[in-house]
């Protein structure tokens, strides 16, 4: 899926054209490959949908008007930037869901109250070290997390070298949560055992994509992620 930057002459586009679909999401215009509808869903998708439904119900049924206003105000104060460097603002409920999903991912309790402070550091870059043929495989960053920040790592399965898509799906979309570490943990993090338990043995001649991000355990804020890639050479 790609983001689309429209011109003054063309302000909107909808529908399909030559196998592509123009649509609009929360962050603006989107161009994606047209695919047939699927009736099945992966366990990951079902889990995420269930979580989103749970948080949405709590937003409606549990939070007070004052709490909802707090999330709306916090969202307005912290706009985000998309891939086209265009600013957009989450709704209060979207930020509430984002924060609580982030806290759940690192094993912290949820919150119904918008945090008074909402910020988090970022790793800026990721350094990957690989020893063939079976590892170790480690991830590090020039910036270490603060005492209240949790390093979180995502990884892809072994992928064909040089590919930007796999079966029509962006390689970036193949990234899945792999591990989180204790707050303030300095690298390098050896993920050999965790990776092989999740995806199986390393495959020489293929590559793995990684994402490293810091999550503040006190407020659920996620810093800007650093992306890296390792080719599994012999």
URGIGI-V441196 format. One record per residue. RES is the residue in one letter. OMEGA is omega in radians with two decimals (* if undefined). Layout:
# URGIGI-V441196
res: [RES:RES]
omega: [OMEGA:OMEGA]
This chain:
# URGIGI-V441196
res: [X:X:X:X:X:X:X:X:X:X:X:X:X:X:X:X:X:X:X:X:X:X:X:X:X:X:X:X:X:X:X:X:X:X:X:X:X:X:X:X:X:X:X:X:X:X:X:X:X:X:X:X:X:X:X:X:X:X:X:X:X:X:X:X:X:X:X:X:X:X:X:X:X:X:X:X:X:X:X:X:X:X:X:X:X:X:X:X:X:X:X:X:X:X:X:X:X:X:X:X:X:X:X:X:X:X:X:X:X:X:X:X:X:X:X:X:X:X:X:X:X:X:X:X:X:X:X:X:X:X:X:X:X:X:X:X:X:X:X:X:X:X:X:X:X:X:X:X:X:X:X:X:X:X:X:X:X:X:X:X:X:X:X:X:X:X:X:X:X:X:X:X:X:X:X:X:X:X:X:X:X:X:X:X:X:X:X:X:X:X:X:X:X:X:X:X:X:X:X:X:X:X:X:X:X:X:X:X:X:X:X:X:X:X:X:X:X:X:X:X:X:X:X:X:X:X:X:X:X:X:X:X:X:X]
omega: [-3.12:3.00:-3.08:3.07:-3.07:-3.10:3.07:-3.13:3.13:-3.04:3.14:3.09:3.12:3.09:-3.05:3.12:3.06:3.11:3.09:-3.12:3.03:3.12:-3.13:3.09:-3.10:-3.07:3.10:-3.09:-3.08:3.06:-3.12:3.09:3.11:3.14:3.06:3.14:3.11:3.14:3.13:3.13:3.13:3.09:3.13:-3.14:3.14:3.12:-3.13:3.12:3.13:3.13:3.14:3.12:3.13:-3.14:3.12:3.11:3.11:3.11:-3.10:-2.94:-3.01:-3.08:3.07:3.06:3.13:3.12:3.11:3.10:3.12:3.11:3.11:3.12:3.14:3.12:-3.13:-3.11:-3.05:3.07:3.13:-3.11:-3.13:-3.08:3.11:3.14:3.07:-3.09:3.04:-3.08:3.06:2.95:3.10:-3.14:3.12:3.13:3.08:3.12:-3.12:-3.12:-3.07:3.02:3.12:3.12:3.13:-3.11:-3.12:3.04:3.12:-3.12:3.13:3.10:3.04:-3.12:3.07:-3.13:3.13:3.09:-3.08:3.13:3.14:3.10:-3.12:-3.10:3.12:3.14:3.11:3.10:-3.09:3.09:-3.07:3.07:-3.12:0.03:-3.02:-3.13:0.28:3.06:-3.08:3.10:-3.14:3.13:3.09:3.09:3.13:3.13:3.05:-3.05:-3.11:-3.09:-3.09:3.03:3.14:-3.06:2.99:3.11:3.06:2.94:3.00:-3.07:3.08:-3.10:3.07:-3.10:3.02:3.06:3.06:-3.10:3.08:-3.12:3.12:3.09:3.13:3.12:3.13:-3.13:3.11:3.10:-3.11:-3.06:2.94:-3.07:3.13:-3.13:3.14:-3.09:3.11:3.09:0.02:3.13:3.11:-3.09:-3.06:-3.07:-3.12:-3.12:-3.09:3.07:-3.12:-2.96:-3.10:-3.04:3.05:-3.11:-3.13:-3.14:3.08:-3.09:3.12:3.05:-3.09:2.98:3.09:-3.09:3.05:3.07:3.11:-3.05:-3.13:-3.07:3.09:3.12:3.09:3.13:3.11:-3.07:2.99:-3.07:3.10:-3.09:3.10:3.03:-3.09:-3.12:-3.14:*]
